[in-house]
């Protein structure tokens, strides 16, 4: 086994990361040192961001973002805001309300009509 192979196996065993064997040995060693350093003191996780303002790429109009615009290819996000600032749970699912069943009133029998002597109702 070469040193690269040994570093690759060591990275898989210790960190569960596959190193790129095409890199130079010095670069692989540097990655291993960084992973060992970050294991003890991991970098802070990025806070999720939510779009704040979007622009229509065709017309150039800008307006506040709403969920209705998600996935619209004609819009580009021009301003972001941290989800923590909005007090929004980005990754949590919103609880769905249970369906309510409405009981329909029973149909009453139609009233009997009494005929007059004239034959009118």
C-alpha positions in Angstrom: 0.0 0.0 0.0 1.1 3.5 -0.7 1.0 6.4 1.7 -2.0 7.8 -0.2 -3.9 4.5 0.3 -3.0 4.4 4.0 -4.3 8.0 4.4 -7.4 7.1 2.5 -8.1 4.1 4.8 -7.3 6.1 7.9 -9.7 8.9 6.9 -12.5 6.3 6.2 -11.9 4.7 9.6 -11.6 7.8 11.7 -13.8 10.3 10.0 -16.0 8.4 7.6 -14.8 10.6 4.7 -13.6 9.5 1.3 -10.5 11.4 0.3 -9.8 12.2 -3.4 -6.9 10.0 -4.3 -6.0 12.3 -7.3 -4.7 15.0 -4.9 -1.0 15.3 -4.0 0.2 13.5 -0.9 0.9 16.8 0.8 -2.7 18.0 0.1 -4.1 14.7 1.5 -2.0 15.1 4.7 -3.2 18.7 5.0 -6.9 17.5 4.8 -6.2 14.9 7.4 -4.8 17.5 9.8 -7.7 19.8 9.2 -10.2 17.0 9.9 -8.4 16.0 13.1 -8.4 19.7 14.2 -12.1 20.2 13.3 -13.1 17.0 15.0 -12.1 18.4 18.4 -13.4 21.9 17.6 -16.0 21.8 14.8 -16.8 24.9 12.8 -20.1 26.5 13.7 -23.0 25.2 11.6 -24.5 27.6 9.1 -27.8 29.1 10.1 -30.5 28.4 7.5 -31.5 31.3 5.4 -34.9 32.2 3.9 -35.5 34.4 0.9 -36.6 38.0 1.8 -36.9 39.8 -1.6 -37.1 38.4 -5.1 -36.8 39.9 -8.5 -38.5 38.9 -11.7 -35.7 38.3 -14.2 -37.9 39.2 -17.2 -39.6 42.4 -15.9 -37.2 43.5 -13.2 -39.9 44.0 -10.7 -38.9 43.4 -7.0 -41.3 42.2 -4.3 -41.3 40.4 -1.0 -41.0 36.6 -1.1 -43.8 34.2 -0.2 -44.0 30.4 -0.3 -46.2 30.7 -3.4 -43.0 31.7 -5.4 -41.0 28.6 -4.4 -39.5 26.9 -7.5 -40.5 29.8 -9.9 -37.7 29.9 -12.5 -38.4 33.5 -13.5 -37.6 34.8 -10.0 -34.1 35.3 -8.5 -33.5 35.9 -4.8 -31.8 39.2 -4.2 -32.0 39.4 -0.4 -31.8 36.7 2.2 -32.5 36.7 5.9 -31.5 34.2 8.6 -34.4 32.0 9.7 -33.5 32.5 13.3 -34.2 36.3 12.9 -37.7 35.5 11.6 -38.4 32.9 14.3 -39.3 30.5 11.6 -38.8 26.8 11.9 -37.4 26.0 8.5 -36.7 22.3 8.7 -39.6 21.4 11.0 -42.9 20.3 9.5 -46.0 22.3 10.2 -48.6 20.2 12.0 -51.5 19.3 9.8 -54.9 19.8 11.2 -57.0 16.7 11.4 -59.9 16.6 9.0 -63.2 17.4 10.6 -66.2 15.5 9.7 -69.5 17.3 9.6 -72.6 15.2 10.3 -75.4 16.1 7.9 -78.8 16.2 9.4 -81.1 13.3 8.5 -83.6 14.1 5.8 -87.1 14.5 7.1 -90.0 12.8 5.4 -91.8 15.3 3.1 -94.9 16.8 4.6 -98.2 15.3 3.5 -100.4 17.8 1.7 -104.0 17.9 2.3 -106.1 18.5 -0.8 -108.9 21.0 -0.7 -112.3 20.3 -2.1 -111.3 22.3 -5.1 -108.4 20.1 -5.9 -105.9 22.8 -5.0 -103.1 22.3 -2.6 
